[in-house]
C-alpha cells in the first residue's frame, strides 16, 4: 500500500529507501524516523558483533547456544495469555537471561533478537515494526550484558560472594534491559503523534513487564549457579521442570479463558433476556416501577398504577376520575394543556416535559412526564398514557440547571429563562382571557463610560447593585432577568392596571438613580425603560420583546433616564424603520447611491490637493436621506461593507479620470471607512484590486476612520490598517480631538494624517481654548511626522487664523462645497498653485 499522501515526511534518497518509507514507516514523523534508524543501526551492530563473537566459540558450546536459542524461539511463538487481560507472558525470557549468565552477552543478544522477531511477527505485519523489535532487543541485551559483567565484577571486588553478586547483577541487568528495550520503542510511538514519552506513562505501561523480567532473571541466575555447581545437566533438568510448569500454567490459563468467554456469552445472553424481560415488565402496567396513568383526551385519569399513587402520596380514590391537571402546579397547567392539544391535533406523536406536582402534604414534586398515544379496546379505549418519573432530588442537587437559567454575575434569571417564562405567559393569555402581563425592557445609560473610566470590575459591581435594587423593588412572583451586558428585563404577571406598571417604572428610575460608591468613587446609575402590555394585540414572544426594545430606544431618544410605553405609533415608526432597511438594501443592489466630492486645498500656498468622496442617497419617495441615518442603518444591517466597497470603487474611477485630465495637480481622493469595514478581510483585497484596475498609485488614496471608532476596535482594526499601510495606501484619523485617544497609543498607529474636528475650527472665535487645542494638535502631529487637515472652514477669519497657526491643509464650505463629479472641471483647469 502506498501511503505517500498520508501523514508523514517527504523522503529523499535512493529509490529503495523511498519505497520502503512509503510502505512501512509511512506515518513516522522526522524525529520518529531518526530514532527508529538509530535503534536499527545500533541493533544491527550489536547483532553483527554477537555473531562474530559466538563464531569463535567451541563447537560444543555453539551447539548448546543453538539449542537454547531454538527453545527461545519456540517459547516466543507460544506466549501464555493472562485471563481477562490484554497482556501475555513470554516464557523465553528465562532462557535469554540464562544464556546471558552462562554463555555471555553475544548469545543472549542473538536470543533476545530472535524472541523480538517472533513476537513482532505475531503482532505486526509492518517490516519497520519487526526491525525495531529485533534491533531494539539485540541492542538492549548487548548493553544489559555489558552492564551485567561490570556490576558482577564490581560487587565481587567489593567483597560480596559470587552467588549473591551473580544474582544481583542479573537483576540489575534485567532492569536495564527493561528500560533500554521498551523506552526507545515507546518513544517512537509517541513521536509519531508529535508527543514526548513521559517517565510516568512509561512506568505505568511497563511496571508489570519489569516484574516478569526480574522473576526471569532471578530464576535464570539460580539455574546458572546450579550449572556451575552441578554441571550442564542441572540447567537441562531445571528448564525441563520450568517448561512443564509453564505448560501446566498455559493449560490452566487457556481453560480459564475459555470459561471467561463462555461466561461472557452467558452474561450477554442474560443481559439481552433481562432487557426483553424489562420491556415486558414495563409494559405490565400494574406492576411497573414507573408511575403511569391512562388519561382521556379530556384530561381525566382513567387508570393509575400503585407507583404513581405512591409518588404523589395519594390513594387511588384521590387520583382516579379526576382531571390530571388538578395534580399539577398552577403555573405548569398551561404547558401540559398546550402539548396535549398538539397531540390531539396529531401535530405531535409523543412529548416529554418536566412539571411540578402537588403531593398529599402540599410538597412540591418535580416529575419528568412522557406522553404517548394509547389505544386499549379491551379496557379504557383510546387516550393518552403518561409515564411519570420523580426527578425532585435531581432538580434540587443539579446545579447545572441553575447555571443554565441564571446569569452568573448577578444571579438573576438569564435570557433563556426569561424567554421561556414569557412564552408561557403569552400562551396563558390565549387560554385565559382574564390573564394579562407586562414586560419592561431596561438598558443602563452611559454604562460604557463607566467601564472605560473605572474598569470592567467597577462595571460588574454596578451591574450587581442594579440587579439587587431591581429584585427588591418588584413582587416576589415577578421575574427579573439580565439579558446581556447592561440590558435587563422584568416580566410582570397578573397586571391589574396599566397605572400600576407605570408607577413601578417611575419608582425604579428613582431607586436606580440613588448614588452608589465603588472604590471611593460615587456613581449615579441611570436607565432607560421600554414598556409593553399583553393586551396591545396578539403577539409572539419575540414580537413582545421587540416592541419593549423599541419603546426603550424611544426613551433613550427622548433624553434617557426615563420610560416610554410602546403604542401603535411607535409600531408604525418601527415599520418605517424596517421598510427603510429594505429600501437601503434595494438601493445597494440597484446602485441607487451617488457620490459628491468636496475639495481639499493646501492653505499656503493655495492649491487643489484632492477631494473627499461623500455618499448620498435620494429615496424615491422620501427624498434625500441624511448620511448619518443611512450609514448607521447600513452598519446595523451589515450592508456597510457593500456600501464602502462601492464608494471606494466609484471614487477611484473618478480620480483616475481627473488625474489624466490634470496630471500637473497630482490629485488624491479621501474615502471614509467604518469600523465594521476593518473587521472584513476582504477590504484590503478590494482596495488593492481597485487601485490596480484603475492604475492609481496607492498613495493617492487616503482612507479615513473616526478616532472614536478606532479606539473601540483596536486589535481587529489594527491588523487591517497595517496591511493597508503596507500596500501603500495612506490612512487618516477623522474628527480628531473628540474621541479621547490615548496619546501613547496614537504614536504606534500606522496613520499619515490627523483631521481636526470641525467643532474646534468653528469655535475658534468664541473659545480661545480651541486655538490652543489646534496648536497642540499641530505640535503633536509635527513630532509624530503626521499631516494635519482642518475641516469645517466656513469664514475668512477662520481661514486666516488657521494659516497663522500653520495648518497646511483645509476643507470647508468657504473653500468648496460638495459637488457632483461633472462640476469639478473648472477646478481641474486651475494652475497647480495659486496665491491664497
JONORJO-V730135 format. One record per pair of residues at least 12 apart in sequence whose C-alpha atoms are under 8 Angstrom apart, sorted by the first residue. I is the first residue (numbers start at 1). J is the second residue. Records with the same first field share a line. If there is no record, write none. Layout:
I = J + J
//
This chain:
1 = 23
2 = 22 + 23
3 = 22 + 23 + 26 + 27
4 = 22 + 26
6 = 26 + 27
7 = 26 + 27 + 28
8 = 26 + 27 + 28 + 29 + 30
9 = 26 + 27 + 28 + 29 + 30
24 = 126 + 127 + 128
25 = 128
27 = 192
28 = 191 + 192
29 = 191 + 192 + 194
31 = 191
32 = 187 + 188 + 189 + 191 + 192
33 = 188
35 = 184 + 188
36 = 132 + 185 + 188
39 = 132 + 135 + 136 + 139 + 184
40 = 131 + 132 + 135 + 136
41 = 135
42 = 135 + 136 + 139
43 = 134 + 135 + 136 + 137 + 138 + 139 + 140
44 = 135 + 138 + 139
45 = 139
46 = 109 + 135 + 138 + 139 + 142
47 = 106 + 109 + 110 + 113 + 135 + 138 + 139
49 = 106
50 = 105 + 106 + 107 + 109 + 110
51 = 106 + 110
53 = 106
54 = 106 + 107
61 = 103
65 = 99 + 103 + 107
68 = 95 + 99
69 = 95 + 96 + 110 + 111 + 114
71 = 92 + 95
72 = 91 + 92 + 93 + 95 + 96 + 111 + 114 + 115
73 = 92 + 111 + 114 + 115 + 118
74 = 92
75 = 90 + 91 + 92
76 = 90 + 91 + 92 + 115 + 118 + 119
77 = 118 + 119 + 122
78 = 90
79 = 91
80 = 249 + 250 + 253
81 = 250 + 253 + 254
82 = 253
83 = 253 + 254 + 256 + 257 + 260
84 = 257 + 260
89 = 212
91 = 246
92 = 115
93 = 213 + 216 + 217
94 = 216 + 217 + 219 + 220
95 = 220
96 = 108 + 111 + 112
97 = 170 + 216 + 217 + 220 + 221
98 = 217 + 220 + 221 + 223 + 224
100 = 145
101 = 170 + 220 + 221 + 224
102 = 224
104 = 145
105 = 141 + 142 + 145 + 146
106 = 142
108 = 141 + 142 + 145
109 = 137 + 138 + 139 + 140 + 141 + 142
110 = 138
111 = 138
112 = 134 + 137 + 138 + 141
113 = 133 + 134 + 135 + 136 + 137 + 138
114 = 134
115 = 134
116 = 130 + 133 + 134 + 137
117 = 130 + 131 + 133 + 134
120 = 133
132 = 185
133 = 185
136 = 180 + 181 + 184 + 185
137 = 181
139 = 181
140 = 176 + 177 + 180 + 181
141 = 177 + 181
143 = 176 + 177
144 = 173 + 174 + 176 + 177
145 = 173
147 = 173
148 = 169 + 170 + 172 + 173
149 = 169
151 = 169
152 = 165 + 166 + 168 + 169
163 = 225
166 = 221
167 = 217 + 218 + 221 + 222
170 = 217 + 218 + 221
171 = 214 + 217 + 218
174 = 210 + 213 + 214 + 217
175 = 210 + 213 + 214
178 = 206 + 209 + 210 + 213
182 = 206
183 = 202
186 = 202
223 = 235 + 238
285 = 305
286 = 305 + 306
287 = 305 + 306
288 = 305 + 307
289 = 307
290 = 307 + 308 + 387 + 388 + 389
291 = 304 + 305 + 306 + 307 + 308 + 309 + 311 + 387 + 388 + 389
292 = 304 + 305 + 307 + 308 + 385 + 386 + 387 + 388
293 = 305 + 308 + 385 + 386 + 387
294 = 374 + 380 + 383 + 384 + 385 + 386
295 = 324 + 383 + 384 + 385 + 386
296 = 382 + 383 + 384
297 = 340 + 344 + 383 + 384
299 = 323 + 324 + 325
300 = 320 + 321 + 322 + 323 + 324
301 = 319 + 320 + 321 + 322 + 323 + 324
302 = 320 + 321 + 380
303 = 320
304 = 316 + 319 + 320
308 = 388
311 = 359 + 390
312 = 357 + 358 + 359 + 360 + 365
313 = 359 + 360 + 361
314 = 359 + 360
327 = 357 + 358 + 359
328 = 355 + 356 + 357 + 358
329 = 355 + 356 + 357 + 358
332 = 355 + 356
334 = 424 + 427 + 428 + 431
335 = 424
336 = 353
339 = 351
349 = 372 + 373
350 = 370 + 371 + 372 + 373
351 = 370 + 371 + 372
352 = 368 + 369 + 370 + 371
353 = 368 + 369 + 370
354 = 366 + 367 + 368 + 369
355 = 367 + 368 + 369
365 = 390 + 391 + 392
366 = 390 + 391 + 392 + 395
367 = 388 + 389 + 390 + 391 + 392
368 = 388 + 389 + 390 + 391
369 = 386 + 387 + 388 + 389
370 = 386 + 387 + 388
371 = 384 + 385 + 386 + 387
372 = 384 + 385 + 386
373 = 385
404 = 416
405 = 417
407 = 481 + 482
409 = 460 + 464
410 = 463 + 464 + 467 + 468 + 482
412 = 467 + 480 + 481 + 482
413 = 479 + 480 + 481 + 482
414 = 481 + 482 + 483
415 = 481 + 482 + 483 + 484
417 = 481
418 = 479 + 481 + 491
419 = 541
422 = 491 + 541
423 = 540 + 541
425 = 437 + 493
426 = 534 + 539 + 540 + 541
429 = 534
435 = 493 + 494 + 495
436 = 493 + 494 + 495 + 496 + 533 + 534 + 535
437 = 491 + 492 + 493 + 494 + 495 + 533 + 534
438 = 491 + 492 + 493 + 495 + 501 + 531 + 532 + 533 + 534
439 = 489 + 490 + 491 + 492 + 531 + 532 + 533 + 544 + 545 + 548
440 = 489 + 490 + 491 + 529 + 530 + 531 + 532 + 548
441 = 487 + 488 + 489 + 490 + 529 + 530 + 531 + 545 + 548 + 549 + 552
442 = 487 + 488 + 489 + 527 + 528 + 529 + 530 + 552
443 = 486 + 487 + 488 + 527 + 528 + 529 + 552
444 = 486 + 487 + 525 + 526 + 527 + 528
445 = 525 + 526 + 527 + 528 + 560 + 561
446 = 526
447 = 459 + 486
458 = 518
461 = 518
462 = 516 + 525
463 = 486
466 = 512
467 = 482
469 = 511 + 512
470 = 508
473 = 508
474 = 504
477 = 492 + 493
478 = 490 + 491 + 492 + 493
479 = 491 + 492
498 = 533
505 = 529 + 563
506 = 562 + 563
509 = 526 + 527 + 561 + 562
512 = 524 + 525 + 526 + 527
513 = 525 + 526
526 = 560 + 561
527 = 560 + 561 + 562
528 = 552 + 553 + 555 + 556 + 560 + 561 + 562 + 563
529 = 551 + 552 + 555 + 561 + 562 + 563 + 564
530 = 548 + 549 + 550 + 551 + 552 + 553 + 554 + 555 + 563 + 564 + 565 + 566
531 = 548 + 551 + 552 + 563 + 564 + 565 + 566
532 = 544 + 547 + 548 + 551 + 565 + 566 + 567
536 = 567
547 = 566 + 571
548 = 565 + 566
550 = 566 + 570 + 574
551 = 563 + 564 + 565 + 566 + 570
552 = 564
581 = 633 + 634 + 637
584 = 630 + 634
585 = 639
588 = 642 + 643
592 = 617 + 618
593 = 615 + 616 + 617 + 618
594 = 615 + 616 + 617
595 = 613 + 614 + 615 + 616 + 647 + 650 + 651 + 820 + 821
596 = 613 + 614 + 615 + 616 + 818 + 819 + 820 + 821
597 = 611 + 612 + 613 + 614 + 818 + 819 + 820 + 821
598 = 611 + 612 + 613 + 614 + 811 + 812 + 816 + 817 + 818 + 819
599 = 611 + 612 + 811 + 815 + 816 + 817 + 818
600 = 612 + 809 + 810 + 811 + 815
601 = 809 + 810 + 811 + 815
602 = 808 + 809 + 810
603 = 803 + 807 + 808 + 809 + 810 + 836
604 = 803 + 808 + 835 + 836
605 = 833 + 834 + 835 + 836
606 = 833 + 834 + 835 + 836
607 = 832 + 833 + 834 + 835
608 = 665 + 667 + 827 + 832 + 833
609 = 665 + 666 + 667 + 668
610 = 667 + 668 + 669 + 670
611 = 667 + 668 + 669 + 670
612 = 669 + 670 + 671
613 = 647 + 651 + 669 + 670 + 671 + 672
614 = 671 + 672 + 818
615 = 627 + 647
635 = 674 + 676
640 = 674 + 676 + 677
641 = 676 + 677 + 680
644 = 672 + 673 + 674 + 677
645 = 683 + 686
647 = 671
648 = 671 + 687 + 690
649 = 690
651 = 669 + 671
652 = 669 + 690 + 691 + 694 + 696 + 701
653 = 694
654 = 821
655 = 667 + 668 + 669
656 = 694 + 695 + 696
658 = 828
661 = 828
662 = 828 + 829
664 = 832
665 = 828 + 831 + 832
667 = 700
668 = 699 + 700 + 701 + 702
669 = 700 + 701 + 702
670 = 701 + 702 + 703 + 704
671 = 701 + 702 + 703 + 704
672 = 703 + 704 + 705
673 = 703 + 704 + 705
674 = 705 + 706 + 709
675 = 705 + 709 + 710 + 713 + 717
678 = 716 + 717 + 720 + 721
679 = 716 + 717 + 720
681 = 720
683 = 720
684 = 720 + 723 + 724
688 = 727
698 = 727 + 728 + 729 + 730
699 = 728 + 729 + 730
700 = 729 + 730
701 = 729 + 730
702 = 729 + 730 + 731 + 732
703 = 729 + 730 + 731 + 732
704 = 731 + 732 + 733 + 734
705 = 731 + 732 + 733 + 734
706 = 733 + 734 + 735 + 736 + 739
707 = 733 + 734 + 735 + 736 + 737 + 738 + 739 + 740 + 741
708 = 738 + 739 + 740 + 741
711 = 739 + 741
718 = 749
721 = 750
722 = 750
725 = 750
730 = 751 + 752
731 = 750 + 751 + 752 + 753
732 = 751 + 752 + 753 + 754 + 755
733 = 751 + 753 + 754 + 755
734 = 754 + 755 + 756 + 757
735 = 755 + 756 + 757 + 758
736 = 754 + 755 + 756 + 757
737 = 756 + 757
738 = 757
747 = 784
751 = 786
752 = 785 + 786 + 787
753 = 781 + 786 + 787 + 788 + 789
754 = 781 + 786 + 787 + 788 + 789
755 = 788 + 789 + 790 + 791
756 = 774 + 777 + 788 + 789 + 790 + 791
757 = 790 + 791 + 792
758 = 790 + 791 + 792 + 793
759 = 792
760 = 773 + 774
761 = 790 + 791 + 792 + 793 + 798
762 = 792 + 793 + 794 + 798
764 = 798
765 = 798
775 = 805
778 = 806 + 807
787 = 808
788 = 807 + 808 + 809
789 = 807 + 808 + 809 + 810 + 811
790 = 807 + 809 + 810 + 811
791 = 810 + 811 + 812
792 = 811 + 812 + 813
793 = 810 + 811 + 812 + 813 + 814 + 815
794 = 812 + 813 + 814 + 815
795 = 814
796 = 814
//
